Amino acid sequence: MPQTSPLYDRDFYAWAMEQADLLRTGKLSAADIEHIAEEIESMGRTEKRELVSRLTVLLMHMLKWQFQPDRRGSSWKATITVQRRALRRHLIDNPSLKASLPEAVADAHGDAILSAVAETSLSETTFPEICPWTFEQIMDEAFWPSESDRLQ
């Protein structure tokens, strides 16, 4: 029967240190395997949420860049550039997330529209229902959505 540690609910940090020590010393039978597995799965979900979150910020600013050309500024440009760099690093650290990109872009685009509506006061119908850019375009430092793109 798997062990469970009473520390898990009481002091997560102490539990984590205890479990790390048990694993390092090879005392697997004493480890809280079920909770360790849950925490590892949770870490994976956190990495995926980070991907969607960064994509959301990036896409929202790209939408604003495209649909409010008169309000473009260095702040939006910096946000787009920083998010692209952060996403690149995140995917280098977590290459298996690349398989989730189509779903992540679709999820992020929906959230980006809602955020753009809140920040711009433009109607939700102003923005394309489906992300108009490929992931390659989204990440391309030379790509900047233009007002003419939305007329196509």
Beta strands, then each sheet from edge to edge (+ up, - down):
end
